[in-house]
């Protein structure tokens, strides 16, 4: 089941945004990664474990909050 997962991450620079996208893209089952909001939200689409994704982002950035998980219809 494909999901659209939105995670809010506190990022201060462009380099941090690049790191966040790389961390999200490495997770297995990811189809696409994009930034949203004021460039402080990471949106991941695919068959991904949302808790593991949030935990990976917290390890690097210290603060990551799971905003929403929605089912995507094909």
PDB file of N, CA, C and O in Angstrom:
ATOM      1  N   UNK A   1       0.841  -1.170   0.000  1.00  0.00           N
ATOM      2  CA  UNK A   1       0.000   0.000   0.000  1.00  0.00           C
ATOM      3  C   UNK A   1       0.892   1.241   0.000  1.00  0.00           C
ATOM      4  O   UNK A   1       1.706   1.424   0.905  1.00  0.00           O
ATOM      5  N   UNK A   2       0.740   2.081  -1.002  1.00  0.00           N
ATOM      6  CA  UNK A   2       1.519   3.310  -1.080  1.00  0.00           C
ATOM      7  C   UNK A   2       0.981   4.322  -0.092  1.00  0.00           C
ATOM      8  O   UNK A   2      -0.227   4.433   0.117  1.00  0.00           O
ATOM      9  N   UNK A   3       1.910   5.065   0.518  1.00  0.00           N
ATOM     10  CA  UNK A   3       1.546   6.081   1.490  1.00  0.00           C
ATOM     11  C   UNK A   3       2.251   7.388   1.162  1.00  0.00           C
ATOM     12  O   UNK A   3       3.333   7.404   0.575  1.00  0.00           O
ATOM     13  N   UNK A   4       1.619   8.469   1.553  1.00  0.00           N
ATOM     14  CA  UNK A   4       2.237   9.792   1.479  1.00  0.00           C
ATOM     15  C   UNK A   4       2.512  10.203   2.916  1.00  0.00           C
ATOM     16  O   UNK A   4       1.585  10.442   3.689  1.00  0.00           O
ATOM     17  N   UNK A   5       3.786  10.284   3.270  1.00  0.00           N
ATOM     18  CA  UNK A   5       4.209  10.561   4.639  1.00  0.00           C
ATOM     19  C   UNK A   5       4.817  11.958   4.681  1.00  0.00           C
ATOM     20  O   UNK A   5       5.714  12.281   3.902  1.00  0.00           O
ATOM     21  N   UNK A   6       4.319  12.780   5.599  1.00  0.00           N
ATOM     22  CA  UNK A   6       4.838  14.135   5.775  1.00  0.00           C
ATOM     23  C   UNK A   6       5.507  14.225   7.138  1.00  0.00           C
ATOM     24  O   UNK A   6       4.892  13.950   8.168  1.00  0.00           O
ATOM     25  N   UNK A   7       6.786  14.618   7.125  1.00  0.00           N
ATOM     26  CA  UNK A   7       7.559  14.751   8.355  1.00  0.00           C
ATOM     27  C   UNK A   7       8.097  16.175   8.429  1.00  0.00           C
ATOM     28  O   UNK A   7       8.706  16.668   7.480  1.00  0.00           O
ATOM     29  N   UNK A   8       7.869  16.828   9.562  1.00  0.00           N
ATOM     30  CA  UNK A   8       8.386  18.170   9.777  1.00  0.00           C
ATOM     31  C   UNK A   8       9.754  18.068  10.455  1.00  0.00           C
ATOM     32  O   UNK A   8       9.898  17.437  11.502  1.00  0.00           O
ATOM     33  N   UNK A   9      10.755  18.703   9.835  1.00  0.00           N
ATOM     34  CA  UNK A   9      12.126  18.647  10.337  1.00  0.00           C
ATOM     35  C   UNK A   9      12.661  20.071  10.433  1.00  0.00           C
ATOM     36  O   UNK A   9      12.492  20.868   9.510  1.00  0.00           O
ATOM     37  N   UNK A  10      13.301  20.384  11.545  1.00  0.00           N
ATOM     38  CA  UNK A  10      13.884  21.715  11.708  1.00  0.00           C
ATOM     39  C   UNK A  10      15.214  21.768  10.967  1.00  0.00           C
ATOM     40  O   UNK A  10      16.197  21.158  11.387  1.00  0.00           O
ATOM     41  N   UNK A  11      15.232  22.513   9.846  1.00  0.00           N
ATOM     42  CA  UNK A  11      16.434  22.628   9.014  1.00  0.00           C
ATOM     43  C   UNK A  11      16.757  24.105   8.825  1.00  0.00           C
ATOM     44  O   UNK A  11      15.860  24.925   8.626  1.00  0.00           O
ATOM     45  N   UNK A  12      18.027  24.434   8.889  1.00  0.00           N
ATOM     46  CA  UNK A  12      18.425  25.836   8.834  1.00  0.00           C
ATOM     47  C   UNK A  12      19.096  26.251   7.532  1.00  0.00           C
ATOM     48  O   UNK A  12      19.199  27.445   7.251  1.00  0.00           O
ATOM     49  N   UNK A  13      19.555  25.295   6.734  1.00  0.00           N
ATOM     50  CA  UNK A  13      20.306  25.670   5.537  1.00  0.00           C
ATOM     51  C   UNK A  13      20.014  24.699   4.394  1.00  0.00           C
ATOM     52  O   UNK A  13      19.365  23.670   4.585  1.00  0.00           O
ATOM     53  N   UNK A  14      20.497  25.039   3.225  1.00  0.00           N
ATOM     54  CA  UNK A  14      20.310  24.192   2.060  1.00  0.00           C
ATOM     55  C   UNK A  14      21.015  22.852   2.175  1.00  0.00           C
ATOM     56  O   UNK A  14      20.533  21.839   1.669  1.00  0.00           O
ATOM     57  N   UNK A  15      22.157  22.854   2.842  1.00  0.00           N
ATOM     58  CA  UNK A  15      22.903  21.612   3.034  1.00  0.00           C
ATOM     59  C   UNK A  15      22.104  20.644   3.903  1.00  0.00           C
ATOM     60  O   UNK A  15      22.111  19.437   3.660  1.00  0.00           O
ATOM     61  N   UNK A  16      21.420  21.171   4.911  1.00  0.00           N
ATOM     62  CA  UNK A  16      20.580  20.336   5.779  1.00  0.00           C
ATOM     63  C   UNK A  16      19.418  19.742   4.989  1.00  0.00           C
ATOM     64  O   UNK A  16      19.058  18.583   5.195  1.00  0.00           O
ATOM     65  N   UNK A  17      18.837  20.518   4.099  1.00  0.00           N
ATOM     66  CA  UNK A  17      17.725  20.025   3.279  1.00  0.00           C
ATOM     67  C   UNK A  17      18.189  18.880   2.382  1.00  0.00           C
ATOM     68  O   UNK A  17      17.474  17.894   2.203  1.00  0.00           O
ATOM     69  N   UNK A  18      19.376  19.016   1.828  1.00  0.00           N
ATOM     70  CA  UNK A  18      19.941  17.964   0.985  1.00  0.00           C
ATOM     71  C   UNK A  18      20.169  16.696   1.792  1.00  0.00           C
ATOM     72  O   UNK A  18      19.874  15.601   1.314  1.00  0.00           O
ATOM     73  N   UNK A  19      20.686  16.826   3.003  1.00  0.00           N
ATOM     74  CA  UNK A  19      20.917  15.664   3.867  1.00  0.00           C
ATOM     75  C   UNK A  19      19.602  14.979   4.220  1.00  0.00           C
ATOM     76  O   UNK A  19      19.520  13.751   4.225  1.00  0.00           O
ATOM     77  N   UNK A  20      18.571  15.771   4.516  1.00  0.00           N
ATOM     78  CA  UNK A  20      17.271  15.198   4.866  1.00  0.00           C
ATOM     79  C   UNK A  20      16.686  14.418   3.689  1.00  0.00           C
ATOM     80  O   UNK A  20      16.119  13.341   3.876  1.00  0.00           O
ATOM     81  N   UNK A  21      16.820  14.954   2.490  1.00  0.00           N
ATOM     82  CA  UNK A  21      16.310  14.257   1.310  1.00  0.00           C
ATOM     83  C   UNK A  21      17.086  12.965   1.056  1.00  0.00           C
ATOM     84  O   UNK A  21      16.498  11.960   0.657  1.00  0.00           O
ATOM     85  N   UNK A  22      18.397  12.982   1.283  1.00  0.00           N
ATOM     86  CA  UNK A  22      19.210  11.781   1.108  1.00  0.00           C
ATOM     87  C   UNK A  22      18.833  10.702   2.111  1.00  0.00           C
ATOM     88  O   UNK A  22      18.733   9.527   1.757  1.00  0.00           O
ATOM     89  N   UNK A  23      18.622  11.101   3.367  1.00  0.00           N
ATOM     90  CA  UNK A  23      18.230  10.146   4.395  1.00  0.00           C
ATOM     91  C   UNK A  23      16.901   9.502   4.038  1.00  0.00           C
ATOM     92  O   UNK A  23      16.737   8.291   4.182  1.00  0.00           O
ATOM     93  N   UNK A  24      15.950  10.308   3.573  1.00  0.00           N
ATOM     94  CA  UNK A  24      14.631   9.785   3.205  1.00  0.00           C
ATOM     95  C   UNK A  24      14.709   8.888   1.974  1.00  0.00           C
ATOM     96  O   UNK A  24      14.003   7.881   1.898  1.00  0.00           O
ATOM     97  N   UNK A  25      15.547   9.236   1.019  1.00  0.00           N
ATOM     98  CA  UNK A  25      15.648   8.468  -0.223  1.00  0.00           C
ATOM     99  C   UNK A  25      16.291   7.104  -0.020  1.00  0.00           C
ATOM    100  O   UNK A  25      16.044   6.186  -0.802  1.00  0.00           O
ATOM    101  N   UNK A  26      17.112   6.954   1.017  1.00  0.00           N
ATOM    102  CA  UNK A  26      17.809   5.694   1.275  1.00  0.00           C
ATOM    103  C   UNK A  26      16.861   4.615   1.802  1.00  0.00           C
ATOM    104  O   UNK A  26      17.121   3.425   1.622  1.00  0.00           O
ATOM    105  N   UNK A  27      15.766   5.018   2.449  1.00  0.00           N
ATOM    106  CA  UNK A  27      14.810   4.055   2.996  1.00  0.00           C
ATOM    107  C   UNK A  27      14.276   3.161   1.876  1.00  0.00           C
ATOM    108  O   UNK A  27      14.058   3.620   0.755  1.00  0.00           O
ATOM    109  N   UNK A  28      14.070   1.887   2.190  1.00  0.00           N
ATOM    110  CA  UNK A  28      13.578   0.958   1.178  1.00  0.00           C
ATOM    111  C   UNK A  28      12.100   1.215   0.894  1.00  0.00           C
ATOM    112  O   UNK A  28      11.322   1.469   1.814  1.00  0.00           O
ATOM    113  N   UNK A  29      11.718   1.149  -0.369  1.00  0.00           N
ATOM    114  CA  UNK A  29      10.333   1.329  -0.773  1.00  0.00           C
ATOM    115  C   UNK A  29       9.962   2.742  -1.156  1.00  0.00           C
ATOM    116  O   UNK A  29       8.794   3.006  -1.439  1.00  0.00           O
ATOM    117  N   UNK A  30      10.911   3.661  -1.175  1.00  0.00           N
ATOM    118  CA  UNK A  30      10.629   5.063  -1.491  1.00  0.00           C
ATOM    119  C   UNK A  30      10.507   5.237  -2.998  1.00  0.00           C
ATOM    120  O   UNK A  30      11.373   4.800  -3.755  1.00  0.00           O
ATOM    121  N   UNK A  31       9.415   5.885  -3.429  1.00  0.00           N
ATOM    122  CA  UNK A  31       9.222   6.208  -4.843  1.00  0.00           C
ATOM    123  C   UNK A  31       9.628   7.640  -5.152  1.00  0.00           C
ATOM    124  O   UNK A  31      10.238   7.900  -6.189  1.00  0.00           O
ATOM    125  N   UNK A  32       9.293   8.584  -4.256  1.00  0.00           N
ATOM    126  CA  UNK A  32       9.687   9.974  -4.477  1.00  0.00           C
ATOM    127  C   UNK A  32       9.844  10.702  -3.153  1.00  0.00           C
ATOM    128  O   UNK A  32       9.219  10.353  -2.152  1.00  0.00           O
ATOM    129  N   UNK A  33      10.702  11.731  -3.170  1.00  0.00           N
ATOM    130  CA  UNK A  33      10.955  12.578  -2.012  1.00  0.00           C
ATOM    131  C   UNK A  33      10.890  14.018  -2.487  1.00  0.00           C
ATOM    132  O   UNK A  33      11.445  14.359  -3.531  1.00  0.00           O
ATOM    133  N   UNK A  34      10.204  14.872  -1.714  1.00  0.00           N
ATOM    134  CA  UNK A  34      10.140  16.285  -2.060  1.00  0.00           C
ATOM    135  C   UNK A  34      10.034  17.130  -0.808  1.00  0.00           C
ATOM    136  O   UNK A  34       9.697  16.630   0.265  1.00  0.00           O
ATOM    137  N   UNK A  35      10.324  18.418  -0.952  1.00  0.00           N
ATOM    138  CA  UNK A  35      10.237  19.361   0.158  1.00  0.00           C
ATOM    139  C   UNK A  35       8.954  20.156   0.000  1.00  0.00           C
ATOM    140  O   UNK A  35       8.505  20.400  -1.121  1.00  0.00           O
ATOM    141  N   UNK A  36       8.352  20.570   1.134  1.00  0.00           N
ATOM    142  CA  UNK A  36       7.122  21.348   1.096  1.00  0.00           C
ATOM    143  C   UNK A  36       7.128  22.359   2.232  1.00  0.00           C
ATOM    144  O   UNK A  36       8.063  22.412   3.031  1.00  0.00           O
ATOM    145  N   UNK A  37       6.068  23.161   2.292  1.00  0.00           N
ATOM    146  CA  UNK A  37       5.977  24.190   3.330  1.00  0.00           C
ATOM    147  C   UNK A  37       7.044  25.238   3.112  1.00  0.00           C
ATOM    148  O   UNK A  37       7.359  25.581   1.972  1.00  0.00           O
ATOM    149  N   UNK A  38       7.595  25.742   4.179  1.00  0.00           N
ATOM    150  CA  UNK A  38       8.709  26.692   4.097  1.00  0.00           C
ATOM    151  C   UNK A  38      10.015  25.921   4.045  1.00  0.00           C
ATOM    152  O   UNK A  38      10.992  26.285   4.699  1.00  0.00           O
ATOM    153  N   UNK A  39      10.022  24.855   3.261  1.00  0.00           N
ATOM    154  CA  UNK A  39      11.187  23.975   3.111  1.00  0.00           C
ATOM    155  C   UNK A  39      11.553  23.299   4.424  1.00  0.00           C
ATOM    156  O   UNK A  39      12.712  22.946   4.644  1.00  0.00           O
ATOM    157  N   UNK A  40      10.558  23.118   5.300  1.00  0.00           N
ATOM    158  CA  UNK A  40      10.827  22.441   6.563  1.00  0.00           C
ATOM    159  C   UNK A  40      10.055  21.132   6.675  1.00  0.00           C
ATOM    160  O   UNK A  40      10.058  20.500   7.732  1.00  0.00           O
ATOM    161  N   UNK A  41       9.398  20.721   5.604  1.00  0.00           N
ATOM    162  CA  UNK A  41       8.673  19.460   5.601  1.00  0.00           C
ATOM    163  C   UNK A  41       9.195  18.562   4.486  1.00  0.00           C
ATOM    164  O   UNK A  41       9.401  19.003   3.355  1.00  0.00           O
ATOM    165  N   UNK A  42       9.402  17.301   4.827  1.00  0.00           N
ATOM    166  CA  UNK A  42       9.833  16.300   3.857  1.00  0.00           C
ATOM    167  C   UNK A  42       8.625  15.426   3.558  1.00  0.00           C
ATOM    168  O   UNK A  42       8.004  14.881   4.470  1.00  0.00           O
ATOM    169  N   UNK A  43       8.291  15.294   2.270  1.00  0.00           N
ATOM    170  CA  UNK A  43       7.178  14.445   1.857  1.00  0.00           C
ATOM    171  C   UNK A  43       7.750  13.245   1.118  1.00  0.00           C
ATOM    172  O   UNK A  43       8.485  13.393   0.142  1.00  0.00           O
ATOM    173  N   UNK A  44       7.401  12.045   1.599  1.00  0.00           N
ATOM    174  CA  UNK A  44       7.891  10.799   1.020  1.00  0.00           C
ATOM    175  C   UNK A  44       6.699   9.999   0.538  1.00  0.00           C
ATOM    176  O   UNK A  44       5.729   9.819   1.274  1.00  0.00           O
ATOM    177  N   UNK A  45       6.764   9.515  -0.699  1.00  0.00           N
ATOM    178  CA  UNK A  45       5.707   8.678  -1.256  1.00  0.00           C
ATOM    179  C   UNK A  45       6.297   7.318  -1.556  1.00  0.00           C
ATOM    180  O   UNK A  45       7.341   7.208  -2.199  1.00  0.00           O
ATOM    181  N   UNK A  46       5.616   6.273  -1.082  1.00  0.00           N
ATOM    182  CA  UNK A  46       6.062   4.909  -1.317  1.00  0.00           C
ATOM    183  C   UNK A  46       5.601   3.987  -0.216  1.00  0.00           C
ATOM    184  O   UNK A  46       4.796   4.366   0.635  1.00  0.00           O
ATOM    185  N   UNK A  47       6.115   2.774  -0.238  1.00  0.00           N
ATOM    186  CA  UNK A  47       5.798   1.783   0.791  1.00  0.00           C
ATOM    187  C   UNK A  47       6.912   1.828   1.839  1.00  0.00           C
ATOM    188  O   UNK A  47       7.861   1.045   1.799  1.00  0.00           O
ATOM    189  N   UNK A  48       6.768   2.766   2.775  1.00  0.00           N
ATOM    190  CA  UNK A  48       7.813   3.064   3.749  1.00  0.00           C
ATOM    191  C   UNK A  48       7.234   2.971   5.161  1.00  0.00           C
ATOM    192  O   UNK A  48       6.071   3.302   5.387  1.00  0.00           O
ATOM    193  N   UNK A  49       8.052   2.521   6.098  1.00  0.00           N
ATOM    194  CA  UNK A  49       7.670   2.525   7.505  1.00  0.00           C
ATOM    195  C   UNK A  49       7.847   3.943   8.032  1.00  0.00           C
ATOM    196  O   UNK A  49       8.969   4.440   8.127  1.00  0.00           O
ATOM    197  N   UNK A  50       6.741   4.591   8.373  1.00  0.00           N
ATOM    198  CA  UNK A  50       6.782   5.994   8.778  1.00  0.00           C
ATOM    199  C   UNK A  50       7.547   6.211  10.085  1.00  0.00           C
ATOM    200  O   UNK A  50       8.211   7.234  10.250  1.00  0.00           O
ATOM    201  N   UNK A  51       7.461   5.270  11.001  1.00  0.00           N
ATOM    202  CA  UNK A  51       8.164   5.410  12.279  1.00  0.00           C
ATOM    203  C   UNK A  51       9.670   5.313  12.075  1.00  0.00           C
ATOM    204  O   UNK A  51      10.430   6.081  12.666  1.00  0.00           O
ATOM    205  N   UNK A  52      10.103   4.374  11.245  1.00  0.00           N
ATOM    206  CA  UNK A  52      11.538   4.218  10.983  1.00  0.00           C
ATOM    207  C   UNK A  52      12.098   5.437  10.258  1.00  0.00           C
ATOM    208  O   UNK A  52      13.220   5.863  10.531  1.00  0.00           O
ATOM    209  N   UNK A  53      11.316   5.999   9.332  1.00  0.00           N
ATOM    210  CA  UNK A  53      11.737   7.199   8.615  1.00  0.00           C
ATOM    211  C   UNK A  53      11.905   8.370   9.583  1.00  0.00           C
ATOM    212  O   UNK A  53      12.912   9.076   9.539  1.00  0.00           O
ATOM    213  N   UNK A  54      10.928   8.571  10.444  1.00  0.00           N
ATOM    214  CA  UNK A  54      10.998   9.666  11.420  1.00  0.00           C
ATOM    215  C   UNK A  54      12.169   9.479  12.372  1.00  0.00           C
ATOM    216  O   UNK A  54      12.856  10.443  12.710  1.00  0.00           O
ATOM    217  N   UNK A  55      12.398   8.249  12.805  1.00  0.00           N
ATOM    218  CA  UNK A  55      13.518   7.955  13.711  1.00  0.00           C
ATOM    219  C   UNK A  55      14.857   8.254  13.036  1.00  0.00           C
ATOM    220  O   UNK A  55      15.762   8.791  13.675  1.00  0.00           O
ATOM    221  N   UNK A  56      14.991   7.912  11.753  1.00  0.00           N
ATOM    222  CA  UNK A  56      16.238   8.184  11.024  1.00  0.00           C
ATOM    223  C   UNK A  56      16.502   9.681  10.926  1.00  0.00           C
ATOM    224  O   UNK A  56      17.641  10.126  11.073  1.00  0.00           O
ATOM    225  N   UNK A  57      15.448  10.462  10.675  1.00  0.00           N
ATOM    226  CA  UNK A  57      15.609  11.913  10.592  1.00  0.00           C
ATOM    227  C   UNK A  57      15.919  12.517  11.963  1.00  0.00           C
ATOM    228  O   UNK A  57      16.676  13.484  12.053  1.00  0.00           O
ATOM    229  N   UNK A  58      15.349  11.964  13.016  1.00  0.00           N
ATOM    230  CA  UNK A  58      15.632  12.454  14.371  1.00  0.00           C
ATOM    231  C   UNK A  58      17.083  12.225  14.753  1.00  0.00           C
ATOM    232  O   UNK A  58      17.686  13.061  15.426  1.00  0.00           O
ATOM    233  N   UNK A  59      17.655  11.092  14.327  1.00  0.00           N
ATOM    234  CA  UNK A  59      19.059  10.799  14.648  1.00  0.00           C
ATOM    235  C   UNK A  59      19.975  11.894  14.116  1.00  0.00           C
ATOM    236  O   UNK A  59      20.926  12.292  14.790  1.00  0.00           O
ATOM    237  N   UNK A  60      19.693  12.381  12.912  1.00  0.00           N
ATOM    238  CA  UNK A  60      20.556  13.364  12.277  1.00  0.00           C
ATOM    239  C   UNK A  60      20.249  14.794  12.715  1.00  0.00           C
ATOM    240  O   UNK A  60      21.166  15.582  12.947  1.00  0.00           O
ATOM    241  N   UNK A  61      18.955  15.135  12.831  1.00  0.00           N
ATOM    242  CA  UNK A  61      18.569  16.524  13.067  1.00  0.00           C
ATOM    243  C   UNK A  61      18.092  16.825  14.481  1.00  0.00           C
ATOM    244  O   UNK A  61      17.938  17.993  14.835  1.00  0.00           O
ATOM    245  N   UNK A  62      17.856  15.807  15.297  1.00  0.00           N
ATOM    246  CA  UNK A  62      17.444  16.034  16.674  1.00  0.00           C
ATOM    247  C   UNK A  62      15.962  16.300  16.850  1.00  0.00           C
ATOM    248  O   UNK A  62      15.392  15.957  17.885  1.00  0.00           O
ATOM    249  N   UNK A  63      15.333  16.904  15.862  1.00  0.00           N
ATOM    250  CA  UNK A  63      13.916  17.218  15.960  1.00  0.00           C
ATOM    251  C   UNK A  63      13.224  16.866  14.655  1.00  0.00           C
ATOM    252  O   UNK A  63      13.497  17.471  13.618  1.00  0.00           O
ATOM    253  N   UNK A  64      12.328  15.885  14.707  1.00  0.00           N
ATOM    254  CA  UNK A  64      11.521  15.512  13.548  1.00  0.00           C
ATOM    255  C   UNK A  64      10.165  15.053  14.063  1.00  0.00           C
ATOM    256  O   UNK A  64      10.087  14.235  14.979  1.00  0.00           O
ATOM    257  N   UNK A  65       9.097  15.581  13.473  1.00  0.00           N
ATOM    258  CA  UNK A  65       7.743  15.275  13.911  1.00  0.00           C
ATOM    259  C   UNK A  65       6.952  14.709  12.747  1.00  0.00           C
ATOM    260  O   UNK A  65       6.920  15.296  11.666  1.00  0.00           O
ATOM    261  N   UNK A  66       6.320  13.578  12.966  1.00  0.00           N
ATOM    262  CA  UNK A  66       5.462  12.969  11.961  1.00  0.00           C
ATOM    263  C   UNK A  66       4.175  13.778  11.885  1.00  0.00           C
ATOM    264  O   UNK A  66       3.421  13.834  12.857  1.00  0.00           O
ATOM    265  N   UNK A  67       3.915  14.404  10.743  1.00  0.00           N
ATOM    266  CA  UNK A  67       2.758  15.284  10.577  1.00  0.00           C
ATOM    267  C   UNK A  67       1.542  14.507  10.105  1.00  0.00           C
ATOM    268  O   UNK A  67       0.466  14.613  10.694  1.00  0.00           O
ATOM    269  N   UNK A  68       1.708  13.714   9.031  1.00  0.00           N
ATOM    270  CA  UNK A  68       0.558  12.964   8.516  1.00  0.00           C
ATOM    271  C   UNK A  68       1.022  11.742   7.724  1.00  0.00           C
ATOM    272  O   UNK A  68       2.130  11.691   7.191  1.00  0.00           O
ATOM    273  N   UNK A  69       0.122  10.762   7.675  1.00  0.00           N
ATOM    274  CA  UNK A  69       0.305   9.575   6.856  1.00  0.00           C
ATOM    275  C   UNK A  69      -1.009   9.361   6.122  1.00  0.00           C
ATOM    276  O   UNK A  69      -2.049   9.156   6.747  1.00  0.00           O
ATOM    277  N   UNK A  70      -0.962   9.407   4.786  1.00  0.00           N
ATOM    278  CA  UNK A  70      -2.162   9.246   3.974  1.00  0.00           C
ATOM    279  C   UNK A  70      -1.955   8.120   2.977  1.00  0.00           C
ATOM    280  O   UNK A  70      -0.841   7.894   2.505  1.00  0.00           O
ATOM    281  N   UNK A  71      -3.028   7.420   2.662  1.00  0.00           N
ATOM    282  CA  UNK A  71      -2.959   6.384   1.648  1.00  0.00           C
ATOM    283  C   UNK A  71      -3.076   7.040   0.277  1.00  0.00           C
ATOM    284  O   UNK A  71      -3.900   7.932   0.077  1.00  0.00           O
ATOM    285  N   UNK A  72      -2.247   6.595  -0.668  1.00  0.00           N
ATOM    286  CA  UNK A  72      -2.243   7.129  -2.024  1.00  0.00           C
ATOM    287  C   UNK A  72      -2.894   6.111  -2.942  1.00  0.00           C
ATOM    288  O   UNK A  72      -2.517   4.940  -2.958  1.00  0.00           O
ATOM    289  N   UNK A  73      -3.877   6.573  -3.708  1.00  0.00           N
ATOM    290  CA  UNK A  73      -4.528   5.696  -4.681  1.00  0.00           C
ATOM    291  C   UNK A  73      -3.817   5.775  -6.008  1.00  0.00           C
ATOM    292  O   UNK A  73      -3.457   6.863  -6.460  1.00  0.00           O
ATOM    293  N   UNK A  74      -3.611   4.645  -6.632  1.00  0.00           N
ATOM    294  CA  UNK A  74      -2.892   4.630  -7.927  1.00  0.00           C
ATOM    295  C   UNK A  74      -3.849   4.880  -9.039  1.00  0.00           C
ATOM    296  O   UNK A  74      -3.450   4.909 -10.203  1.00  0.00           O
TER     297      UNK A  74
END
